[in-house]
Amino acid sequence: MLKRLLKMLLLGVIYTSFLGTTTAWAQDAAYEVKAVPSTAQVDESKTYFDLRLKPEEHHTITVMVSNRSDKSVTVNTDVKTATTNTNGVVEYMNSEQNKSVELPYELSQLVQPATKKITLAPHESRNVEYQITMPKQAFSGILSGGLIFTSEDEENSKAANTDVTIKNQFGYVIALVLHGQKEVTSDLQLKSIHLGQINHRNVVFAQLTNPKAAYLNRLNVTAKIKKKHTSTILYETKKDNLQMAPNSQFDYPISLQETNFKPGKYTLSIQAESKGRTWNFEEEFEIKAKEAKALNDQAYVHENEVKDWWYIIGIVILLLIIMLVVNYRERQKKINELEEQVKELKEK
């Protein structure tokens, strides 16, 4: 139990270092980045790039990178499309893992950095430019992504005399949004259901898709699984304040709570809500014996936990009953002895 708690705390620390819009992944980064205001900015109060450009228009945006340390720093930069991860959080680093759907255009093909790597002397600042080339055909909605900045602390990058390479990466993301000619409204679809695992715990994944070029914000999702043709809820998961990137999909996990997959036919129902809009999905799926066995063999399962508690409760109740019976018999014995003494006194 202690090992599990420590692991969860460690994962929490790692996860929280990757959140944000104009964000540092590590607070002790040796450098910092700042977006230089653009003439094409839609909302000048935003600290990231929020641009509206015409078809075939060329536009240059600039980011100032500053080395805050007393040592030289090498910074890499790249452009990534915004995607949605399994936690229902928009991220920029794992575009390849978190798939996009029906993208009007790939942002990384429209935006190119003038250089992908710069080396800064101690306390040096330098501008990095990115050339945006809008497509010939106008598109609706928005294209969303991020300008990624990463560096490696060279002093800690290699562990001497070992086969292990330790990399201490620092990074920032500056969001980039390109507006199309018309706005569109986000949507939600249930695309598929499949089985899997998270940290060796069995999970049913409901693949949710936002096929529109617009953010889906403040999304609340409740998923329930029942055996087919029954009303008993076997598993239920609820998550609030999720966010989906434009043209993205993610696997919404419904945990089996450390139990085995059991072959059979089931019904998944999902209720979702975002800013007053609602979606309701209901779909049947089957857990086949072969797939269930393969996953169960790899899963951490503690399905007897509830039964164990019932055993413990039963034993405690039995002990209480025994104590009450023994106590009752002792009291009765004393009462009988007193009655015998009273009787003897009367006879005298």
C-alpha positions as a Markdown table, in Angstrom:
| # | Residue | x | y | z |
|---|---|---|---|---|
| 1 | Met | 0.0 | 0.0 | 0.0 |
| 2 | Leu | 2.8 | 2.4 | 0.9 |
| 3 | Lys | 4.6 | 1.7 | -2.4 |
| 4 | Arg | 1.4 | 2.4 | -4.3 |
| 5 | Leu | 0.9 | 5.7 | -2.5 |
| 6 | Leu | 4.5 | 6.8 | -3.2 |
| 7 | Lys | 4.1 | 5.9 | -6.9 |
| 8 | Met | 0.9 | 7.9 | -7.1 |
| 9 | Leu | 2.5 | 10.9 | -5.5 |
| 10 | Leu | 5.5 | 10.6 | -7.9 |
| 11 | Leu | 3.2 | 10.4 | -10.9 |
| 12 | Gly | 1.3 | 13.5 | -9.6 |
| 13 | Val | 4.5 | 15.5 | -9.4 |
| 14 | Ile | 5.5 | 14.5 | -12.9 |
| 15 | Tyr | 2.1 | 15.2 | -14.4 |
| 16 | Thr | 1.7 | 18.7 | -12.8 |
| 17 | Ser | 5.0 | 19.8 | -14.5 |
| 18 | Phe | 3.4 | 19.5 | -17.9 |
| 19 | Leu | 0.4 | 21.8 | -17.6 |
| 20 | Gly | -0.3 | 25.3 | -19.1 |
| 21 | Thr | -0.6 | 27.5 | -22.1 |
| 22 | Thr | 2.5 | 29.7 | -22.0 |
| 23 | Thr | 4.0 | 27.3 | -19.6 |
| 24 | Ala | 7.3 | 26.1 | -18.1 |
| 25 | Trp | 7.5 | 22.3 | -17.5 |
| 26 | Ala | 10.1 | 22.9 | -14.8 |
| 27 | Gln | 10.3 | 25.9 | -12.5 |
| 28 | Asp | 14.1 | 26.0 | -12.3 |
| 29 | Ala | 14.7 | 26.2 | -16.1 |
| 30 | Ala | 17.8 | 28.1 | -17.0 |
| 31 | Tyr | 16.0 | 30.1 | -19.6 |
| 32 | Glu | 12.6 | 31.7 | -20.4 |
| 33 | Val | 10.6 | 32.5 | -23.5 |
| 34 | Lys | 8.2 | 35.4 | -24.3 |
| 35 | Ala | 5.9 | 36.0 | -27.2 |
| 36 | Val | 6.6 | 39.3 | -29.0 |
| 37 | Pro | 3.2 | 40.9 | -29.8 |
| 38 | Ser | 2.0 | 40.3 | -33.4 |
| 39 | Thr | 0.3 | 42.8 | -35.7 |
| 40 | Ala | -2.2 | 40.1 | -36.6 |
| 41 | Gln | -3.3 | 39.5 | -33.0 |
| 42 | Val | -7.0 | 39.1 | -32.5 |
| 43 | Asp | -7.0 | 39.5 | -28.8 |
| 44 | Glu | -4.2 | 41.7 | -27.6 |
| 45 | Ser | -4.7 | 40.7 | -24.0 |
| 46 | Lys | -3.6 | 37.2 | -24.7 |
| 47 | Thr | 0.0 | 36.3 | -23.9 |
| 48 | Tyr | 0.1 | 33.7 | -26.7 |
| 49 | Phe | -0.4 | 34.0 | -30.4 |
| 50 | Asp | -4.0 | 34.4 | -31.4 |
| 51 | Leu | -3.9 | 35.3 | -35.1 |
| 52 | Arg | -6.3 | 35.9 | -38.0 |
| 53 | Leu | -4.7 | 35.8 | -41.4 |
| 54 | Lys | -5.9 | 35.6 | -45.0 |
| 55 | Pro | -5.5 | 32.7 | -47.4 |
| 56 | Glu | -2.0 | 32.5 | -48.9 |
| 57 | Glu | -0.8 | 35.3 | -46.5 |
| 58 | His | 2.7 | 35.2 | -45.2 |
| 59 | His | 3.3 | 36.4 | -41.7 |
| 60 | Thr | 6.3 | 36.2 | -39.3 |
| 61 | Ile | 5.9 | 35.8 | -35.5 |
| 62 | Thr | 8.7 | 36.2 | -33.0 |
| 63 | Val | 9.6 | 34.7 | -29.6 |
| 64 | Met | 12.3 | 36.1 | -27.4 |
| 65 | Val | 14.4 | 33.4 | -25.7 |
| 66 | Ser | 16.5 | 34.6 | -22.7 |
| 67 | Asn | 19.2 | 32.7 | -20.9 |
| 68 | Arg | 19.0 | 33.5 | -17.2 |
| 69 | Ser | 21.9 | 31.4 | -16.1 |
| 70 | Asp | 25.7 | 31.8 | -15.9 |
| 71 | Lys | 26.3 | 29.0 | -18.4 |
| 72 | Ser | 25.6 | 28.6 | -22.1 |
| 73 | Val | 22.2 | 27.0 | -22.9 |
| 74 | Thr | 21.2 | 25.2 | -26.1 |
| 75 | Val | 17.4 | 25.4 | -26.9 |
| 76 | Asn | 15.5 | 23.3 | -29.4 |
| 77 | Thr | 12.2 | 24.5 | -30.9 |
| 78 | Asp | 9.4 | 22.8 | -32.8 |
| 79 | Val | 5.8 | 23.2 | -33.8 |
| 80 | Lys | 3.1 | 20.7 | -32.6 |
| 81 | Thr | -0.6 | 20.4 | -33.1 |
| 82 | Ala | -2.8 | 20.6 | -30.0 |
| 83 | Thr | -4.3 | 17.2 | -29.0 |
| 84 | Thr | -6.3 | 15.7 | -26.1 |
| 85 | Asn | -4.8 | 13.1 | -23.7 |
| 86 | Thr | -6.5 | 10.3 | -21.8 |
| 87 | Asn | -7.1 | 12.6 | -18.8 |
| 88 | Gly | -9.2 | 15.0 | -20.9 |
| 89 | Val | -6.4 | 17.6 | -20.9 |
| 90 | Val | -5.2 | 19.5 | -24.0 |
| 91 | Glu | -1.5 | 19.0 | -24.6 |
| 92 | Tyr | 1.0 | 19.7 | -27.3 |
| 93 | Met | 3.9 | 17.3 | -26.9 |
| 94 | Asn | 2.3 | 14.0 | -27.9 |
| 95 | Ser | 0.6 | 14.8 | -31.2 |
| 96 | Glu | 1.8 | 11.5 | -32.6 |
| 97 | Gln | 0.3 | 9.4 | -29.7 |
| 98 | Asn | -2.9 | 11.5 | -29.3 |
| 99 | Lys | -4.4 | 11.3 | -32.7 |
| 100 | Ser | -6.2 | 14.2 | -34.5 |
| 101 | Val | -9.2 | 13.7 | -36.7 |
| 102 | Glu | -10.3 | 15.5 | -39.8 |
| 103 | Leu | -7.8 | 18.4 | -39.4 |
| 104 | Pro | -8.3 | 21.1 | -42.1 |
| 105 | Tyr | -4.5 | 21.5 | -42.2 |
| 106 | Glu | -1.5 | 20.3 | -40.2 |
| 107 | Leu | -0.2 | 23.3 | -38.2 |
| 108 | Ser | 3.4 | 22.1 | -38.4 |
| 109 | Gln | 3.2 | 22.3 | -42.2 |
| 110 | Leu | 2.0 | 25.9 | -42.1 |
| 111 | Val | 4.4 | 27.2 | -39.5 |
| 112 | Gln | 8.2 | 26.8 | -39.8 |
| 113 | Pro | 10.9 | 28.0 | -37.4 |
| 114 | Ala | 13.8 | 29.9 | -39.0 |
| 115 | Thr | 16.1 | 27.7 | -36.9 |
| 116 | Lys | 15.3 | 24.6 | -34.8 |
| 117 | Lys | 18.2 | 25.1 | -32.4 |
| 118 | Ile | 20.0 | 28.1 | -30.8 |
| 119 | Thr | 22.8 | 28.3 | -28.3 |
| 120 | Leu | 22.7 | 31.3 | -25.9 |
| 121 | Ala | 25.6 | 32.6 | -24.0 |
| 122 | Pro | 25.2 | 33.4 | -20.3 |
| 123 | His | 22.4 | 36.0 | -19.8 |
| 124 | Glu | 22.0 | 36.4 | -23.6 |
| 125 | Ser | 18.6 | 37.1 | -25.2 |
| 126 | Arg | 17.8 | 36.3 | -28.8 |
| 127 | Asn | 14.7 | 36.4 | -31.1 |
| 128 | Val | 13.5 | 33.3 | -32.8 |
| 129 | Glu | 11.3 | 33.8 | -35.9 |
| 130 | Tyr | 8.6 | 31.5 | -37.3 |
| 131 | Gln | 7.3 | 31.9 | -40.8 |
| 132 | Ile | 3.5 | 31.3 | -41.2 |
| 133 | Thr | 2.3 | 30.5 | -44.7 |
| 134 | Met | -1.5 | 30.3 | -44.9 |
| 135 | Pro | -3.1 | 27.7 | -47.2 |
| 136 | Lys | -4.6 | 28.7 | -50.5 |
| 137 | Gln | -8.1 | 27.5 | -49.6 |
| 138 | Ala | -9.9 | 29.2 | -46.7 |
| 139 | Phe | -10.9 | 27.0 | -43.8 |
| 140 | Ser | -13.5 | 27.3 | -41.1 |
| 141 | Gly | -12.9 | 27.1 | -37.3 |
| 142 | Ile | -9.4 | 27.3 | -35.9 |
| 143 | Leu | -6.1 | 25.5 | -36.1 |
| 144 | Ser | -4.5 | 25.2 | -32.6 |
| 145 | Gly | -1.1 | 24.1 | -31.5 |
| 146 | Gly | 2.0 | 25.2 | -29.7 |
| 147 | Leu | 5.6 | 26.4 | -30.2 |
| 148 | Ile | 7.7 | 24.0 | -28.2 |
| 149 | Phe | 11.0 | 24.9 | -26.5 |
| 150 | Thr | 13.2 | 22.2 | -24.9 |
| 151 | Ser | 16.7 | 22.1 | -23.5 |
| 152 | Glu | 18.9 | 19.5 | -21.8 |
| 153 | Asp | 21.1 | 20.1 | -18.8 |
| 154 | Glu | 24.3 | 18.8 | -20.2 |
| 155 | Glu | 25.9 | 18.3 | -16.8 |
| 156 | Asn | 23.2 | 15.7 | -15.9 |
| 157 | Ser | 22.6 | 14.3 | -19.4 |
| 158 | Lys | 25.0 | 11.3 | -18.9 |
| 159 | Ala | 25.7 | 9.1 | -16.0 |
| 160 | Ala | 29.4 | 8.2 | -15.9 |
| 161 | Asn | 30.4 | 4.6 | -16.1 |
| 162 | Thr | 26.8 | 3.3 | -16.4 |
| 163 | Asp | 24.6 | 2.1 | -19.2 |
| 164 | Val | 21.9 | 4.6 | -18.1 |
| 165 | Thr | 21.4 | 8.0 | -19.7 |
| 166 | Ile | 19.8 | 10.5 | -17.4 |
| 167 | Lys | 18.2 | 13.5 | -19.1 |
| 168 | Asn | 17.0 | 16.5 | -17.2 |
| 169 | Gln | 14.7 | 18.3 | -19.7 |
| 170 | Phe | 13.3 | 21.8 | -19.3 |
| 171 | Gly | 10.6 | 23.1 | -21.5 |
| 172 | Tyr | 8.1 | 25.8 | -22.4 |
| 173 | Val | 5.0 | 25.9 | -24.6 |
| 174 | Ile | 3.6 | 29.1 | -26.2 |
| 175 | Ala | 0.1 | 28.4 | -27.7 |
| 176 | Leu | -0.6 | 29.3 | -31.3 |
| 177 | Val | -4.1 | 29.7 | -32.7 |
| 178 | Leu | -4.9 | 30.5 | -36.4 |
| 179 | His | -8.4 | 31.6 | -37.0 |
| 180 | Gly | -10.3 | 30.6 | -40.2 |
| 181 | Gln | -12.8 | 32.6 | -42.1 |
| 182 | Lys | -15.8 | 31.3 | -40.2 |
| 183 | Glu | -16.4 | 30.1 | -36.7 |
| 184 | Val | -17.7 | 26.6 | -36.1 |
| 185 | Thr | -19.3 | 24.9 | -33.1 |
| 186 | Ser | -17.6 | 21.9 | -31.4 |
| 187 | Asp | -19.3 | 18.6 | -31.2 |
| 188 | Leu | -19.0 | 15.2 | -29.4 |
| 189 | Gln | -19.2 | 11.7 | -30.8 |
| 190 | Leu | -18.7 | 8.2 | -29.4 |
| 191 | Lys | -16.6 | 6.5 | -32.0 |
| 192 | Ser | -15.7 | 3.1 | -30.5 |
| 193 | Ile | -15.3 | 1.0 | -27.3 |
| 194 | His | -12.3 | -1.1 | -26.6 |
| 195 | Leu | -10.6 | -2.8 | -23.6 |
| 196 | Gly | -7.2 | -1.9 | -22.2 |
| 197 | Gln | -5.3 | -1.2 | -19.1 |
| 198 | Ile | -3.8 | 1.7 | -17.1 |
| 199 | Asn | -1.0 | 0.9 | -14.7 |
| 200 | His | -2.0 | -2.8 | -15.1 |
| 201 | Arg | -5.6 | -2.1 | -14.0 |
| 202 | Asn | -8.3 | -3.2 | -16.3 |
| 203 | Val | -10.2 | -0.4 | -18.1 |
| 204 | Val | -12.9 | 0.0 | -20.7 |
| 205 | Phe | -12.1 | 2.8 | -23.0 |
| 206 | Ala | -14.8 | 4.9 | -24.7 |
| 207 | Gln | -13.2 | 6.8 | -27.6 |
| 208 | Leu | -14.7 | 10.3 | -27.7 |
| 209 | Thr | -14.2 | 12.5 | -30.7 |
| 210 | Asn | -14.5 | 16.3 | -31.3 |
| 211 | Pro | -14.5 | 16.4 | -35.1 |
| 212 | Lys | -14.9 | 20.2 | -35.4 |
| 213 | Ala | -12.2 | 22.9 | -35.6 |
| 214 | Ala | -13.2 | 24.4 | -32.2 |
| 215 | Tyr | -12.4 | 23.8 | -28.6 |
| 216 | Leu | -14.8 | 21.8 | -26.5 |
| 217 | Asn | -14.5 | 23.4 | -23.0 |
| 218 | Arg | -15.9 | 22.6 | -19.5 |
| 219 | Leu | -16.9 | 19.1 | -20.6 |
| 220 | Asn | -18.5 | 16.9 | -17.9 |
| 221 | Val | -18.8 | 13.2 | -18.7 |
| 222 | Thr | -20.5 | 10.4 | -16.8 |
| 223 | Ala | -20.1 | 6.8 | -18.1 |
| 224 | Lys | -21.9 | 3.7 | -16.8 |
| 225 | Ile | -21.5 | 0.1 | -17.7 |
| 226 | Lys | -24.3 | -2.5 | -17.1 |
| 227 | Lys | -24.7 | -6.1 | -18.1 |
| 228 | Lys | -26.9 | -6.3 | -21.2 |
| 229 | His | -30.7 | -6.3 | -20.4 |
| 230 | Thr | -30.1 | -5.5 | -16.8 |
| 231 | Ser | -30.4 | -2.3 | -14.7 |
| 232 | Thr | -27.6 | -2.8 | -12.2 |
| 233 | Ile | -24.7 | -0.5 | -12.7 |
| 234 | Leu | -21.5 | -2.5 | -12.5 |
| 235 | Tyr | -19.0 | 0.3 | -13.1 |
| 236 | Glu | -19.3 | 4.1 | -13.2 |
| 237 | Thr | -16.9 | 6.9 | -13.8 |
| 238 | Lys | -17.5 | 10.7 | -13.7 |
| 239 | Lys | -15.1 | 13.5 | -14.7 |
| 240 | Asp | -15.7 | 17.2 | -14.7 |
| 241 | Asn | -14.1 | 20.2 | -16.4 |
| 242 | Leu | -12.5 | 18.3 | -19.2 |
| 243 | Gln | -11.3 | 20.0 | -22.4 |
| 244 | Met | -10.9 | 18.8 | -25.9 |
| 245 | Ala | -8.7 | 20.3 | -28.6 |
| 246 | Pro | -10.1 | 21.1 | -32.0 |
| 247 | Asn | -10.3 | 18.0 | -34.3 |
| 248 | Ser | -9.1 | 15.7 | -31.5 |
| 249 | Gln | -10.1 | 12.4 | -29.9 |
| 250 | Phe | -9.2 | 10.7 | -26.6 |
| 251 | Asp | -10.0 | 7.4 | -24.8 |
| 252 | Tyr | -12.2 | 8.1 | -21.8 |
| 253 | Pro | -11.4 | 5.4 | -19.2 |
| 254 | Ile | -14.0 | 3.5 | -17.2 |
| 255 | Ser | -12.1 | 1.6 | -14.5 |
| 256 | Leu | -13.0 | -1.9 | -13.4 |
| 257 | Gln | -11.7 | -1.1 | -10.0 |
| 258 | Glu | -9.0 | -3.8 | -9.9 |
| 259 | Thr | -11.3 | -6.6 | -10.9 |
| 260 | Asn | -11.2 | -9.1 | -13.8 |
| 261 | Phe | -12.8 | -8.7 | -17.2 |
| 262 | Lys | -15.7 | -11.1 | -17.4 |
| 263 | Pro | -16.8 | -12.4 | -20.8 |
| 264 | Gly | -20.3 | -11.4 | -21.9 |
| 265 | Lys | -22.4 | -8.7 | -23.5 |
| 266 | Tyr | -22.6 | -5.2 | -21.9 |
| 267 | Thr | -24.2 | -1.8 | -22.4 |
| 268 | Leu | -22.2 | 1.4 | -22.1 |
| 269 | Ser | -24.2 | 4.6 | -21.6 |
| 270 | Ile | -22.6 | 8.1 | -21.5 |
| 271 | Gln | -24.1 | 11.4 | -20.5 |
| 272 | Ala | -22.0 | 14.5 | -21.4 |
| 273 | Glu | -22.6 | 18.2 | -20.9 |
| 274 | Ser | -20.8 | 21.4 | -21.9 |
| 275 | Lys | -22.1 | 24.9 | -21.3 |
| 276 | Gly | -25.7 | 23.8 | -21.5 |
| 277 | Arg | -25.3 | 21.5 | -24.4 |
| 278 | Thr | -25.9 | 17.8 | -23.8 |
| 279 | Trp | -25.0 | 14.5 | -25.5 |
| 280 | Asn | -26.3 | 11.0 | -24.7 |
| 281 | Phe | -24.8 | 7.8 | -26.1 |
| 282 | Glu | -25.7 | 4.2 | -25.5 |
| 283 | Glu | -23.9 | 1.3 | -27.2 |
| 284 | Glu | -23.5 | -2.4 | -26.7 |
| 285 | Phe | -20.2 | -4.1 | -26.6 |
| 286 | Glu | -18.9 | -7.6 | -26.0 |
| 287 | Ile | -16.0 | -8.8 | -23.8 |
| 288 | Lys | -14.7 | -12.0 | -25.5 |
| 289 | Ala | -13.2 | -14.8 | -23.4 |
| 290 | Lys | -9.8 | -14.8 | -25.2 |
| 291 | Glu | -9.3 | -11.1 | -24.9 |
| 292 | Ala | -10.4 | -11.1 | -21.3 |
| 293 | Lys | -8.0 | -13.8 | -20.3 |
| 294 | Ala | -5.1 | -12.1 | -22.1 |
| 295 | Leu | -5.7 | -8.9 | -20.2 |
| 296 | Asn | -6.5 | -10.5 | -16.9 |
| 297 | Asp | -3.3 | -12.4 | -17.0 |
| 298 | Gln | -1.4 | -9.1 | -17.0 |
| 299 | Ala | -3.7 | -7.2 | -14.7 |
| 300 | Tyr | -3.4 | -6.3 | -11.0 |
| 301 | Val | -6.6 | -7.7 | -9.6 |
| 302 | His | -8.0 | -7.5 | -6.1 |
| 303 | Glu | -11.5 | -8.7 | -6.6 |
| 304 | Asn | -11.7 | -10.5 | -3.2 |
| 305 | Glu | -11.2 | -7.2 | -1.3 |
| 306 | Val | -14.9 | -6.7 | -0.8 |
| 307 | Lys | -15.4 | -10.4 | 0.2 |
| 308 | Asp | -12.5 | -10.1 | 2.7 |
| 309 | Trp | -14.2 | -7.2 | 4.3 |
| 310 | Trp | -17.4 | -9.2 | 4.6 |
| 311 | Tyr | -15.4 | -12.0 | 6.2 |
| 312 | Ile | -13.9 | -9.6 | 8.7 |
| 313 | Ile | -17.2 | -8.0 | 9.5 |
| 314 | Gly | -18.7 | -11.5 | 10.0 |
| 315 | Ile | -16.0 | -12.5 | 12.4 |
| 316 | Val | -16.3 | -9.3 | 14.4 |
| 317 | Ile | -20.1 | -9.8 | 14.7 |
| 318 | Leu | -19.6 | -13.5 | 15.7 |
| 319 | Leu | -17.1 | -12.4 | 18.4 |
| 320 | Leu | -19.6 | -9.8 | 19.7 |
| 321 | Ile | -22.3 | -12.4 | 19.9 |
| 322 | Ile | -20.0 | -14.8 | 21.7 |
| 323 | Met | -19.0 | -12.1 | 24.2 |
| 324 | Leu | -22.7 | -11.2 | 24.7 |
| 325 | Val | -23.6 | -14.9 | 25.3 |
| 326 | Val | -20.7 | -15.4 | 27.7 |
| 327 | Asn | -21.5 | -12.2 | 29.6 |
| 328 | Tyr | -25.2 | -13.2 | 29.8 |
| 329 | Arg | -24.3 | -16.6 | 31.2 |
| 330 | Glu | -21.9 | -15.1 | 33.8 |
| 331 | Arg | -24.6 | -12.7 | 34.9 |
| 332 | Gln | -27.1 | -15.5 | 35.1 |
| 333 | Lys | -24.7 | -17.6 | 37.1 |
| 334 | Lys | -24.2 | -14.7 | 39.6 |
| 335 | Ile | -27.9 | -14.2 | 39.8 |
| 336 | Asn | -28.5 | -17.9 | 40.5 |
| 337 | Glu | -25.8 | -17.8 | 43.2 |
| 338 | Leu | -27.4 | -14.8 | 44.9 |
| 339 | Glu | -30.8 | -16.5 | 44.8 |
| 340 | Glu | -29.4 | -19.6 | 46.4 |
| 341 | Gln | -27.8 | -17.5 | 49.2 |
| 342 | Val | -31.1 | -15.6 | 49.8 |
| 343 | Lys | -32.9 | -18.9 | 49.9 |
| 344 | Glu | -30.5 | -20.3 | 52.5 |
| 345 | Leu | -30.8 | -17.2 | 54.7 |
| 346 | Lys | -34.6 | -17.5 | 54.6 |
| 347 | Glu | -34.5 | -21.1 | 55.6 |
| 348 | Lys | -32.3 | -20.2 | 58.7 |
